[in-house]
Amino acid sequence: MNWPGVRATAFCFQNEVGFCLMILRIMKTEAPAYKRIVLKLSGEALRERGARENISPAVVREIAERIKDVRDLGVQVSVVIGGGNIWRGLSAADRGMDRTTADYMGMLATVINALALRSTLAEMGVETRVQTAIEMKNVAEPFILGRAIRHLELGRVVIFAAGTGNPYFSTDTTAALRASEIRADVILKATKVDGVYDRDPNTDANARLYERITFTEALMKRLQIMDSTAFSLCMDNKIPIVVFDMNKPSNIRDAVLGRKVGTLICDEPQPK
């Protein structure tokens, strides 16, 4: 039987239900805990496990999707990336190469990784800029603090490459330095483990994971979170660090939303 009035009522009811569900979804959306972040990635993060190639396009795309997901939350995202999948300056120096030369080669490796990540992000419609500490105008912008901050404010992802531009400094130190300069709210340090332990979890089954620890406690316990230069910069400038497992896809988003992920190292002790 054809009842136009009933059909119209049902249509209105469906619209109202759909509108209510949309409002509920908006209400349930969590606000990010951090406005501006530095994501620290190792070069090894771009390599597929067991594969020979230094950079896996599929892995880079996975990382880019996670970065886009966080950027879409309204978070200003900068990235510092290592070059260990291509070259390790310290290892080469240990084998007899001049340390300064080896470190500069490592800086160039970080630029290669940064360009790979930028290319993938651009394919996904995410505006991205690479800024290098060593000037190479044909491939990237030079690092200029004001310009980097402006890019972030406009919603662009900024990838800091070529380390600090100086030998003898790690990319962890680069992350700490850039975070201090751009006044980032946090450093998210992606690793192969799910946080900071009191002992090596690979050799000791009784190793305990810290959910939260202060800078001072970490120093007293001699926990290897970052090299001493990087860690001191974070401590002096009160920049919290979240150490988490990169292999879990939701971890970057969860960390940005302030959920319990990995280990938080900060200036304040665990609330009782």
DADA-V605377 format. One record per backbone hydrogen bond with DSSP energy under -1.0 kcal/mol. NH is the residue of the N-H (numbers start at 1). CO is the residue of the C=O. If there is no record, write none. Layout:
nh:NH co:CO
nh:NH co:CO
This chain:
nh:7 co:3
nh:8 co:4
nh:9 co:5
nh:10 co:6
nh:11 co:7
nh:12 co:8
nh:13 co:9
nh:14 co:10
nh:15 co:11
nh:16 co:12
nh:17 co:13
nh:18 co:14
nh:19 co:15
nh:20 co:16
nh:21 co:17
nh:22 co:18
nh:23 co:19
nh:24 co:20
nh:25 co:21
nh:26 co:22
nh:27 co:23
nh:28 co:24
nh:33 co:256
nh:37 co:76
nh:38 co:186
nh:39 co:78
nh:40 co:188
nh:41 co:80
nh:45 co:42
nh:46 co:43
nh:47 co:44
nh:51 co:48
nh:56 co:46
nh:60 co:56
nh:61 co:57
nh:62 co:58
nh:63 co:59
nh:64 co:60
nh:65 co:61
nh:66 co:62
nh:67 co:63
nh:68 co:64
nh:69 co:65
nh:70 co:66
nh:71 co:67
nh:72 co:68
nh:73 co:70
nh:74 co:71
nh:75 co:70
nh:76 co:35
nh:78 co:37
nh:79 co:158
nh:80 co:39
nh:82 co:41
nh:86 co:83
nh:87 co:83
nh:92 co:88
nh:93 co:89
nh:94 co:90
nh:96 co:93
nh:97 co:92
nh:102 co:98
nh:103 co:99
nh:104 co:100
nh:105 co:101
nh:106 co:102
nh:107 co:103
nh:108 co:104
nh:109 co:105
nh:110 co:106
nh:111 co:107
nh:112 co:108
nh:113 co:109
nh:114 co:110
nh:115 co:111
nh:116 co:112
nh:117 co:113
nh:118 co:114
nh:119 co:115
nh:120 co:116
nh:121 co:117
nh:122 co:118
nh:123 co:119
nh:124 co:120
nh:125 co:122
nh:126 co:121
nh:129 co:157
nh:131 co:159
nh:132 co:141
nh:133 co:161
nh:139 co:136
nh:140 co:136
nh:141 co:130
nh:143 co:132
nh:148 co:144
nh:149 co:145
nh:150 co:146
nh:151 co:147
nh:152 co:148
nh:153 co:149
nh:154 co:150
nh:155 co:152
nh:156 co:151
nh:157 co:127
nh:158 co:77
nh:159 co:129
nh:160 co:79
nh:161 co:131
nh:165 co:162
nh:174 co:170
nh:175 co:171
nh:176 co:172
nh:177 co:173
nh:178 co:174
nh:179 co:175
nh:180 co:176
nh:181 co:177
nh:182 co:178
nh:184 co:179
nh:185 co:36
nh:187 co:240
nh:188 co:38
nh:189 co:242
nh:190 co:40
nh:191 co:244
nh:198 co:208
nh:203 co:200
nh:204 co:200
nh:207 co:204
nh:210 co:196
nh:213 co:264
nh:215 co:266
nh:218 co:214
nh:219 co:215
nh:220 co:216
nh:221 co:217
nh:223 co:218
nh:225 co:223
nh:231 co:227
nh:232 co:228
nh:233 co:229
nh:234 co:230
nh:235 co:231
nh:236 co:232
nh:237 co:233
nh:239 co:234
nh:241 co:265
nh:242 co:187
nh:243 co:263
nh:244 co:189
nh:246 co:191
nh:251 co:248
nh:254 co:250
nh:255 co:251
nh:256 co:252
nh:257 co:253
nh:258 co:255
nh:259 co:254
nh:263 co:243
nh:264 co:211
nh:265 co:241
nh:266 co:213
